[in-house]
Amino acid sequence: MSMDETERRRRWRLILGEGESENCRSDLGERDSRLDRALSALYQPGSGGTGGGRRRGGLGASAPNVARWLGDIREFFPSRVVQLVQRDAMERLGLRQMLLEPELMASLEADVHLVADLIALRSAMPEETLATARSVVQKVVDELMQRLERRTAEAVRGALDRTRRTTRPRPADIDWPRTITRNLHTWLPEHRTIVPERLVGHARRARTLADLDEIVLCIDQSGSMATSVVYASIFAAVLASLPTVATRLICFDTAVVDLTDDLSDPVQALFGVQLGGGTDIAGALAYVSGTITRPRKTHLVLVTDLCEGGDAEACVALAAELVASGVNLVVLLALSDDGAPYYDPNMASRFAGLGCPVFGCTPDAFPDLMATALRRGDVHAWAAENGITSMRSMGEG
């Protein structure tokens, strides 16, 4: 069979879909299989028999994960076609009607997955729909901020100078082991307690901007990382509100977007994210590297599945340079509720070989992770203590 005939059959196979292409059999490669699944998710094959059929509208029993699915669509088609497919998704997934009916919207269980879908579809939304979408995103962001803000502030706050002590500490700064030791003479056997006559705590250190540790959250915004992007953006906004650290938010696919200036408004930051497309981790690391002026005061949290679409060798080399310069590099394969990542095991193993902690993390564990990282503690040990499997113990993945 000639190459022209093979290509002709491939194209008909993708046009018709699996159920309608009996006369146009074509073995699809891995990339074409992904394209076929992406098309089938929105344009299921019709039921009119074989031959002469084509993909028709209909989502079948379940809708796709919109953010991840649109990420695939952006990889395969130019922007003009992507916009058309997005409009079809708005209609066929029922999102347009849902967003334009406030009573229906009020009955929905809004969560990070819905936020990711709304962000992915925002360019296809009319203005009135976009306003409704922003209100839904705001609701979820407010709930997550309430859940995560206090714990994050408590875990990260202060960069305490543990070499200095004070007898008038703030409640959160009390060193309880030393306080108990200092007050053993006040033990009351009948009450089985100690009366702490004298408190011992950590003294806070006056800090200038040049003293501050810098946290850089560098987030892979490909479709597969959708919920991780939502959580990471919210954490970035929380960290940016703390006067004790300097925080930056960088998002990337094949391009890099610096959203640091939007961190005062986490909803605005989220709407600056462009979910989907390819992945160029090397390009993101090159950008971040060019902005770091105090490597030994910098903590780089790279949130990515490490499925590099660019130059893998350059990616690992740039990571090695950052680590060698003193940057504290932590790789989160996922920042999601289940913490179970899909990732490239070979790249994960190579990053782990540089001494970088590499694992998935839940939002509830993230504040303690950042506190450990800021102290430059043993993140591997912290992960083990919290039942998190890191790449060091996973070996080659």
Secondary structure, DSSP 8 states (H G I E B T S, - for coil): --HHHHHHHHHHHHHH-GGG-TTS-----HHHHHHHHHHHHHB-B-SS-SSS--B-SB-TT----HHHHHHHHHHHS-HHHHHHHHHHHHHHTTHHHHHH-HHHHHTS---HHHHHHHHHHGGGS-HHHHHHHHHHHHHHHHHHHHHHHHHHHHHHTT--EEEEEESS--GGGB-HHHHHHHTGGGEETTTTEE--SS--EEE-----GGGSEEEEEEEE-SGGGHHHHHHHHHHHHHHHT-TTEEEEEEEESSSEEE-GGGTTSHHHHHHT----S---HHHHHHHHHHH-S-GGGEEEEEE-----SS-HHHHHHHHHHHHHHT-EEEEEEEESSS------HHHHHHHHHTT--EEEE-TTTHHHHHHHHHTT--HHHHHHHTT---HHHHTT-
